[in-house]
Amino acid sequence: MKKVQGNEEAKKKWENFWYYYKYHVLAGVFVLVCIIIFAKDMMAKIDYDYCVSIVGNHAVPEEDKAALQKWFEERAEDLNEDGEVHVQVADYFLPGEDAAGFDPQMYAASQTKLTVDLQEGTSMLYFLSEDNYKKFLEMDAFPKEEETVNIEECKGFEELGSPTSMEDMVVTMRLIYEDSKLGKNNEIQNYFEKSKALLHEFIGTTK
């Protein structure tokens, strides 16, 4: 009888606790789950050493981007010194307004991402379609035409298998002005110089 009574008292205490504190417990479990998910995402997140940007009139196939990524990763330095080299390839799809299936919302979103890229110094090395190069040239984002190289003239393009999705593009570095926030950042300057060395290797020239 005492054992049954003890079980009933324990059950009553638990029910009383749950009645008053169930929302606290559920909230605690929710927070714990969020922490676990966040920690898992952070552990899986790749810390990229470089970002190479493509600004074309059409989306570049995944296999071509993967080949480009591999080419740079095999030649790039481990800038963040984590023992691995990771290169991100950002594909900004900016077609002309007369292009089939032109979506102004998608265009605006892609252009906004590219603008943030330029402001933050995410990418230093760019592959651009002729139209997009001329458009951003007017915004003083890229150097004059004589400082760009047609991708078809590049050794790296040939080594990639000369993908047709990129054959009409030019290759160049972005501009950074000395009196700008990026120009005064030593880490950004080092990133710029390392990216420039990769560009020369892609073109097939020396510094």
N, C-alpha and C positions, 0 to 999 in steps of 0.2 A: 504493500500500500504506500509506503514512504517513497518508493521508487517512482510510482505513478504520479504521486503528488509533486515530486521534484521535477518530473518531466513537464507537468502542467504549468508549474511556476516558471520554468525556463521558457516554455512556449509563450506564456503570457508576457514575460519580459521582452521577448523578441518582437512580439506583435506590437507591444507598446513602443519599443524603440523604432520599429519600422514605420509606425503611424506618425511619429514626430520627426523622424530624420530621413525618411525615404528619399526626399528631394535632394537633401544634402549628399546622400550616398550616390544617387544617380548623377548628380552634378560632378561629384568627384570622379566617378567612373568615366564620364564624358571627357573631362579634362585630361585624365590619364591616357585615354585612347588618342586624344588629339596630340599629346606630347609624344606618344609612341610613333604615330604616323609622321609627325614633323621630324623626329629624330631619324626615322627610316629614310625620309625624302632627302634630308641633309646628307646622310651617309652615301646615298645613291647619286647625289648631284655631282656633275663633272665640273671640275675647276679648269676651265679652258686657258691655255697659254696664249693662243691667238684666235682671232676671228677674221675670216676672209669673207668679203661680201660680194654678192652677185646682184647687179641691178640690170635686169634684162626686160625685154618686151614680152617675154613669156616665161613660164615656170621651167626651171631646168630639171630634167629627170633625176630621180633619186640616185640611180647608178652613176650618173655623171658627177653629182655632188660627192658621192662616196669616194669616187676615184680621185677627185680633186683634194678631198680631205686627206686621203691616204698619202698622196704625193707630198703634201706639205708636212704631214706628221713624220714622214720618213727623213725629212731634212731640217725640221725646225728644232730649236733649242728648248730645253725645259726651263721656261722663264720663272715659273713659280716654285721651282726646286722641290717638287713633290715626288720626284722619281719617275714621272710619266710625262709624255708629250701629247696634248690634246688640242686639236684645231677644230674650231666650229666653222661651218660654212653657212652663212646667212643668205637666203635667197629672197630678194625683194622684187616682187613681180609688179612692174609698172608699165603696162601696155599703153599704147596710144588710145585716145578717146574713140577713134574710128575702128578699133580692133573688134573682132567678133566676140560677143559675150562680155564686153566691157562692163564692169561693175564699179560704179563710182564709190560705193562704200568700201569695197575691198581695196580699191586704189588708194583711198584716203587713209585707210588703216596701215597699208604697207608703206606709204609715204611718211606717215607719222613715225613708224618704227625706224625708218631710215634716218629721219631727222634726229631722233634720239641717239641713234648710233653715231652720227656725225658730231653731235654736241658732246657726247660722253667719251668719244675716242675709242669706241668698242672695236672698230676695224680701222686698219691703216692701209690695207691693200684691197683694191677694188677691181672687179671685172664688170664693165659697163657696156650696154648697147650704145650704138652711136647716138641715138636720139636722147637717151637718158644722160649720157655724158655731156652733150651740148646744153641740156637743160640745167644741169647742176653746175656746169662751168660758169654760167651766167650768175650763179649764186656765190662764186668764188670758193667753191668747195673742192675743186680739183685744178691741177696745173694746166697750162696751155697745151694745145694739141701736139706740139713738137716734143713734149715731155711724156707723151703716152706711147704705147706700143700696140700694134694690132696683134691680137692673140695668135693669129695664124703664123706670125713670124717668130713665135716663142718656142724654144726647145721643150719646155715643159708641156706645152699644148700637144706637141707631137708625141711625147712620152705618155700622155694620157690617152692616146689613140685618136687624137683630133676629133673630139665629140662635136657633132653638127649643131647641138643645142647652144654651143658657145662660139661658133666659128666667126660670127660677125661682131664680136666684142673687142673692146680695147682694154688694156691693162694699165693701171696707174696707181700711184700713191695718193692719198688725200692730202690736202694742204693743212698745215698747222702754222699759225702765226705766232711769232715770238712773244708778243705782248698779250696773248690770250691766256685763259686759264690752263688750257692744255699745253701751251708753249712754255709755261713756267713750271710744269710738272716733270720732275726728273724721271719718274717711272714711265710716264707716257713717252718721253723723249727716247728712253732706252727701247721701249716697245716699238716705236717708230723706226729706229735704226735697225733693229733685228728683223722687222718686217720688210724693210727696204733691201736687206741682204737676201731675203728669201725671194723678193721680186726679181732681183738681178739673177739669181740662180734659175728662176722660172724662165726668164727671158733667154738666158744662156750667155750672160755677160758677167764681168767681174766689176767690183766696186770702182 
